[in-house]
Amino acid sequence: MRIGVDLGGSKIEVVALDAAGHARLRRRVATPPSYPGVIAAIRALVEGVEAELGTRGTVGVGIPGSLSPATGLVRGANSTWLNGGRLDVDLAAALGREVRISNDANCLALSEAADGAADGATSVFAVILGTGVGAGLVVQGRLLEGLNRIAGEWGHNPLPWMTAAEFPGPRCWCGQRGCIETFLCGPALAADADGPGARDASSLPARTDAAAKGALSRHTDRLARALAHVVNLLDPEVIVLGGGLSNMDHLYTDLPRLLPRHVFSDVVRTRIVRAAHGDSSGVFGAARLWP
């Protein structure tokens, strides 16, 4: 049995997969706002699953950050109480076994490449479009994390082909300006439509006012530029969109039309698809961190 844990800012989800990859049991709890609370909550979830199913499993955990290859500590997590923690070591001690940890976008990519929207594809670039922006890369069924464990950190590159109005771009929490995340995340889209301080972009596709239409048009154009950069560099067979903004239907008709403007090719056959497992892709992928 493989157990996956998706550690998010607001919820922690656990799933148990059988040998065929089918979910046997799933649970969700609210994320405690402290490092010790997170350790205790994950331990309780895993032990609860094992007690109910009567068997012990491997444990993989997806987090909104990554483990530094230099220090082994969590870095870059927007759930800031995780940063600086030795999460794999502390969870291993709490659970009495080795725990594998990877970025949540990597887990999304693993899940969608295995039996999701990119099933059968040889190369998959899976994007999270939500409160933040990230991505993971799977090639021939193998997750590529990179030497520095930052493969797929697409959101912290500058937006390609900036217009004069866009340059130099907003200041990003990472310290740079003009990062893709600052233009494409949910709060950025909401603020473009409704002004500074607006955070919720979920209602924009249903609106007919000029502010909403303009913001959505600019967002789609920027996303097309950002994904064209990926195609020029990696040329993946499939791009999977996940996260809350991936539910905007217009992306799947507009992006294929806009992408060729910026791709260095006479043909663009890259498929752009919605994540099949929705917000559960991360937890399924976390379980798949173990073969």
N, C-alpha and C positions, 0 to 999 in steps of 0.2 A: 504494500500500500504506500502511495506517495501522498504526503500532506503538503498543501500549499497554503501560505499565509500572505495576504495582501495587506500591508501596513500603510494605511492612508491617513490623511490629516484629520478626518472626521470619523472613520470607521476602520475596524480591523475585520477582515473576512478570512475564514478558513474553509478549505475544501479537502476532502479525501477522495483520491482517484484510485480505482482498481487497476489491474494489470492492462486492461483494454483502454484505459483513459476515461472511463465513465465515472461521473460523480456519484459517490455513495452517500455523502452527507455534507451539508454546508451550514455554516453558522456566521452571524455577524454580531459585533458588539461595537459600542462607541469607543473611540480611541482616547485613552487617558492622557491628559496633558502633562505627562512627566515621564522621564526615562524609566524609573523603577516601575511605574504603573504599566508601561508598555510591556516590559519583560513579564510582569505578573499576568497581564491579560493574555499574552500569547501562550504562556505556559498553561493557563487554565483552559484555553480553547483547544490546544493540542491534546492535553491529557483528557479533556472531556470527549473529544472525538474518538480517541483510542479506547477509552472505557466503554463507550457506547457500541463501538464496532468489535471490540474484543481482540484487537490486534495492534501491533506497533508498526509505525511507518517511518520513512525518511521525511525530513522537513526542509522545505525551501521557502524563503521569505523574499518578497518583493518590497522594496522601500523607495521613498521619494528622494533618493540620493544615491551615494555609492560608497564603497569602502576604499580608502586610499591604499594603493599598493605600497606606499612608503611607510605608513604608520599603522595601517589596519583599522583606523578610526573612521566613523561615518563622517562624510563631508557633503556639502551642497544640498542638504535636506531642508525643504521649506517647513517641515515640522522641526523647528530649530532645537527642541530639547533632545533630538537624536544626535545632533552634530557633536563630535568629540567622543561619542560612546564606542566601546568595542563590542558592537552588537552581536557579531557572530560568536565571540567568545562567551559573552554573558548569557546568550540564549542556549549555547551548548551546555554551559554549566547548569542552567535551570532545567533543561530537558534531558540531560544525561546522554547526549549524542551529538555528532557533528551536524551543524546547520549550514546550509548554503544560502548565500544572500546575493541578490543582484538588484539593479535598478528596475523600477516598475515598468518603464518603457521596454526594457529588455524582455521582461516577462510577457508583456503584451505581444511582442514580436514572436517569441517562442510559441505561445499559445495559438496565435493566428496562423503561423506557418505549419503547425502540427496538424490541426484539424479544424481550422477556422476559415476565414475568407481567403487566405492565401495557400490553402492546402494544395500540395502538389507543385508549388512554385519553387524554383531553385534559388532565388534570391528575393528577400522580403525586407522592405524598409517600413517599419511600423511607427506611426506618429501618434503622440498624445497631444491633443488640442484641448486644453482645459484651463485651470487656474494658472498653470505653467505650460511650457511647450518642450517636449523632449521626443526622443525616438530611439529605437533599437534596430539592430541589423542581424538577420539570420541568413546564412548562406549554406545551401545543401543540408538543411536541417540543423546546422550548428550555430549557436549564438556566438557572435564576435564581440567581445568586450574591449579588446585592444590592450596594448602594453600598459597604458596608463589608466585603463578601465573607464575611458570616456568615449568609446566608439558610440556614435549616435547622438552625441550632445549637440545636435543640430540647432537647438534653440539659442545657443550662445555663440553663434556666428552672426556677422552683420547681415541685415536684410540686403539681398542682391539688387543691383540696378536701382538704387534709391533715386527718387525724384528730388528736385531742388527743395520742394516743400517738406519732404521727409528727412532730408539730411540736416544734422548728423544723427538724429533719432533720439528718443527718450533715454534717460539714464536707467540702466538695468541694475538690479540688486547685486549682480555679480561684479559691478564696478565699471563695466564698459558702457558704451553708448550704442544705440541702434541695433541691439540684438534682435534677432527674429522674434524671440519671446515677447519683447516689449511691443511689437506690432500685432502679433497673432494670438496672444492669450485671450481668454474670455473677458477679463477686466479691461483690456485695451480696446476690444471691440465695443464693449458697453460704453466706455468713456468717449470713444469716437462718435457714437450716436447721440449720447445724452449728456456729455460733458464730464469734467473731472469729478471723481467720487462715485460715478455710476459703476456698478459691479456686475449686474445681471444681464447677460446677453441673450438669455433663452427665448425671450419674447420677440426678438428683432425680426426673425423670418416671417412672422405672421403680421407684422405691421406694414402699412402702406404709405406712411409719411416719408417725406424726402430725407429726413435725417437718418432713419433706419435704412432706407434703400441705398443711400450714399455710403454709409458705413459698411454695409454688407458687400457692396461692389468693391470698395477699396480693400477690404479684408481678403476677398477672393483673389483679387489681382496680386496682392502681396503674397498670399499663400502659393499661387501659381509660380511666382518668381522664385520663392524659396524652395519649392519642390523641383523646379527646373534645375536649380543648382545641384540638388541631390542626383538627379538623373544624369547631368553632365559628369559628375564625379564617380558615381557608383553604377549607374544604369541598371537599377533593380527591375526585376520582372513585374513585381507587384508593390504598390504603396498602399498600406492599410491605414485608415484614419480611425483613431479611437479618441476617447475623452468626450466631454460634454458637447463641444462644438461639432463633433463628427456627425451629430444627428441632424445637421442642417442639410436638407435634401438637395439644395441647389449646387452644393459642392461637387456632386457626382455628375452633373451635366456641364457645369461651367468650367471646372478645372481641366478636363480633357480638351476643351476648346481653347483655353488660354495657354496651356503648357507649351505647345509647339512654338510659340513666339520666342521662347528663350532657350529652347533645347538645341544644342549644336548637332542636329541630325535632320535628314530629309524626311524621316518618319519617326513618329513617337507612338510606340505600341504598349507603353507602360500602362498597366491597369491600375486605376485608383478605386478602391473599394472600402466599404464601411466594415468595421470590425464585427465579425459574426457573433462573438461572445459578449459584446457590449462591455459593461463595466466589470464583468467577471473574467475578462481575458487575463487580467493581471494575476488573479489568484490561481487560475488554471496553469498559467505559465510558471508561476513560482513552484508549483508541484513538479513541473517538468524540468526544473534545475537539476533533478536527479534522473538519470536515464531509466 
